Amino acid sequence: DGGQNGYIRFDEFSQWALKKHLDLEADDETEEVPLPTNNLASDNVAAHLDAKAAAEAADGATASTEAEAPQPRARDAAYWSDVSKRLPAGRDEEQKLERARLFSRFDPNGNGYLSLAEVDLGLKEAVGHQELFESKKVVMRAFQAAKSAAKTKSAHGDDYVERQEFRLLLLYLRQYLELYVMFDAVDSTGDGRIQIDEFTKAVPKLEQWGAGVDFTDAQKIFNEIDVDGGQNGY
């Protein structure tokens, strides 16, 4: 956008971060996820996902206002280890068994397909990670990325997460949560968008997360991430 009042959206940031292999933890051994086949950074998809996320958040707002607000937890190595433990995406037999049991809890009617509502409820009741459950943007994008991953002959395959896509859904949930934590750390104003001054101030953090990425020209990198040039308002 030539530096003219552009903003970076979460979708733009996450798409770029996935391409550049940004990693919040230097000792993180979580499997890398493939780039989504559908472009989540496009204006139409992003606007649709954000509208759904806002609606989901609004639905749960009333119930949470009367409850005592949970204390924010330090996002240290123990935190991420706990997240990974709750999302069994490994390839060993123990993880496969855990994942099969978890899928059954997500899929109470046993039809082999997971709707977004079932994933949402499963995160709340089966996974039990409150921050992940409340991070609707993360859930929406993980669901969107995973649901079209497997080639299927099913008439409903492109609208639901199938059993063979469940492992990928768990990986995307873990990855997008990490990316959202990064995004939130750069977005110092908390308005859901990153401006050039915020991005420039966060370069030391970005250099930590993105080993091998040259941030010498922060404006150039910012423009590279801001694919819509701020034309969508952010």
C-alpha positions in Angstrom: 0.0 0.0 0.0 3.1 2.3 -0.2 2.7 3.1 3.5 -0.5 5.0 3.1 -2.6 4.2 6.1 -2.6 0.5 5.6 -3.3 -2.0 8.4 -2.5 -5.6 8.9 -5.4 -8.0 9.6 -5.0 -11.2 11.6 -5.6 -13.2 8.4 -2.8 -11.3 6.5 -0.5 -11.7 9.5 -1.1 -15.4 10.0 -0.8 -16.2 6.2 2.6 -14.4 6.1 3.7 -15.9 9.4 3.0 -19.4 8.2 5.0 -18.8 5.0 7.9 -17.5 7.0 7.7 -20.2 9.7 7.4 -17.8 12.6 7.6 -19.7 15.9 6.7 -18.3 19.3 8.9 -20.8 21.1 12.4 -21.6 20.1 12.1 -25.1 21.6 8.7 -25.8 20.1 8.6 -29.2 18.3 5.0 -29.0 17.2 4.5 -30.3 13.6 4.3 -27.5 11.0 0.9 -27.2 9.4 0.5 -26.9 5.6 -0.6 -23.5 4.2 -4.4 -23.5 3.8 -5.6 -24.3 0.3 -8.3 -21.6 0.6 -7.1 -18.0 0.9 -8.1 -16.9 4.3 -6.5 -13.6 3.8 -8.9 -12.5 1.1 -11.3 -9.8 2.0 -14.5 -11.7 1.5 -13.4 -14.8 3.4 -11.9 -12.6 6.2 -15.0 -10.5 6.5 -17.3 -13.6 6.6 -15.1 -15.3 9.3 -14.9 -12.2 11.4 -18.7 -11.7 11.2 -19.2 -15.3 12.4 -16.6 -14.9 15.1 -18.4 -11.7 16.3 -21.7 -13.5 16.4 -20.3 -16.4 18.3 -18.6 -14.1 20.8 -21.9 -12.2 21.3 -23.8 -15.4 21.9 -21.5 -16.3 24.8 -21.1 -12.8 26.2 -24.2 -12.8 28.4 -23.3 -16.0 30.1 -19.8 -14.9 30.8 -20.5 -11.4 32.2 -21.9 -12.8 35.4 -19.1 -15.3 35.9 -15.9 -14.2 37.6 -13.3 -13.4 34.9 -10.5 -16.0 34.9 -7.0 -14.8 35.6 -4.8 -14.6 32.5 -2.3 -17.4 32.4 1.4 -16.9 31.5 1.9 -18.3 28.0 5.2 -20.1 28.9 6.5 -23.5 27.8 4.2 -25.2 30.3 1.2 -23.4 28.8 1.9 -24.6 25.3 2.7 -28.1 26.5 -0.7 -28.2 28.1 -2.4 -26.9 24.9 -0.6 -29.6 22.8 -1.6 -32.3 25.4 -5.2 -31.3 25.0 -5.0 -31.5 21.2 -3.5 -34.9 20.5 -2.1 -34.6 16.9 0.8 -36.9 17.1 1.3 -40.0 14.9 2.1 -42.6 17.5 -0.4 -45.2 18.6 -1.2 -43.5 22.0 -2.0 -40.2 20.3 -4.1 -41.9 17.7 -6.2 -43.6 20.4 -6.6 -40.3 22.3 -7.6 -38.6 19.1 -10.1 -41.2 18.2 -11.7 -40.9 21.6 -11.7 -37.1 21.3 -13.3 -37.2 17.9 -16.1 -39.4 19.3 -16.8 -36.8 22.0 -16.8 -34.0 19.3 -19.2 -36.2 17.2 -22.0 -37.3 19.6 -24.4 -38.3 16.8 -21.7 -40.5 15.2 -22.2 -39.4 11.6 -18.4 -38.9 11.0 -18.8 -35.2 10.3 -18.1 -32.2 12.5 -19.9 -28.9 12.0 -18.5 -25.7 13.4 -21.0 -25.8 16.2 -19.9 -29.3 17.2 -16.2 -28.2 17.1 -17.1 -25.2 19.3 -18.9 -27.4 21.8 -16.2 -30.0 21.7 -13.6 -27.5 22.6 -15.6 -26.3 25.5 -16.7 -29.7 26.9 -14.1 -32.2 25.7 -10.9 -30.2 25.3 -11.7 -27.9 28.2 -9.3 -25.0 27.3 -11.2 -21.8 28.0 -8.9 -19.4 26.2 -9.0 -21.6 23.0 -12.7 -21.9 23.2 -13.1 -18.2 23.6 -10.7 -17.4 20.7 -13.4 -17.5 18.0 -11.2 -16.1 15.3 -8.8 -18.9 15.9 -11.5 -21.6 15.9 -13.1 -20.2 12.7 -9.9 -20.1 10.8 -8.7 -23.6 12.0 -12.1 -25.0 10.9 -12.0 -23.2 7.6 -8.5 -24.4 6.9 -9.1 -28.1 7.9 -12.5 -28.7 6.4 -11.4 -28.8 2.7 -8.1 -30.5 3.3 -9.0 -34.1 2.4 -10.2 -35.1 -1.0 -13.5 -36.7 -0.5 -16.4 -38.1 -2.6 -18.9 -37.1 0.1 -21.5 -34.5 -0.8 -20.9 -32.8 2.6 -17.1 -33.0 2.8 -16.4 -29.4 1.9 -18.7 -28.1 4.6 -17.6 -30.2 7.5 -14.5 -31.6 9.1 -14.3 -35.3 8.5 -12.6 -37.9 10.6 -9.5 -38.0 8.3 -9.2 -34.2 8.7 -9.5 -34.1 12.5 -5.8 -34.4 13.1 -5.2 -31.5 10.9 -7.9 -29.5 12.7 -6.1 -30.1 16.0 -2.8 -28.9 14.4 -4.4 -25.8 13.0 -6.1 -25.0 16.3 -2.7 -25.1 18.0 -1.0 -23.1 15.3 -3.6 -20.4 14.9 -3.7 -19.9 18.7 0.0 -19.4 18.7 -0.3 -17.0 15.7 -3.0 -15.1 17.5 -0.9 -14.7 20.6 1.8 -13.2 18.3 -0.6 -10.9 16.6 -2.0 -9.7 20.0 1.5 -9.0 21.2 2.2 -6.7 18.2 -1.3 -5.1 18.3 -0.4 -2.9 21.3 -3.7 -0.9 21.0 -5.8 -4.0 21.1 -8.0 -2.8 18.2 -7.6 -6.0 16.1 -5.3 -4.5 13.5 -1.6 -3.7 13.3 -0.4 -0.3 12.2 3.0 0.5 10.9 4.2 2.1 14.1 3.1 -0.9 16.1 4.8 -3.2 13.6 8.1 -1.2 13.8 8.1 -1.2 17.6 7.6 -5.0 17.6 10.5 -5.8 15.2 12.7 -7.1 18.1 9.9 -9.6 19.0 9.4 -10.5 15.3 13.1 -11.1 14.9 12.9 -13.5 17.8 10.0 -15.4 16.3 11.2 -15.3 12.7 14.7 -16.6 12.6 16.2 -15.9 9.2 13.7 -13.1 8.2 15.4 -9.8 7.4 13.5 -7.0 9.1 15.9 -4.2 8.1 13.2 -2.5 6.0 10.2 -2.8 8.3 8.0 -0.8 6.0 8.7 -3.1 3.1 7.8 -6.2 5.1 4.7 -4.4 6.4 3.6 -3.7 2.8 4.3 -7.3 1.9 2.0 -8.5 4.6 -0.7 -5.9 4.0 -2.0 -7.5 0.9 -5.2 -5.4 0.6 -3.3 -2.1 1.2 -5.8 -1.3 4.0 -8.6 -1.0 1.5 -10.8 -3.1 3.7 -10.3 -0.6 6.5 -7.7 -2.7 8.4 
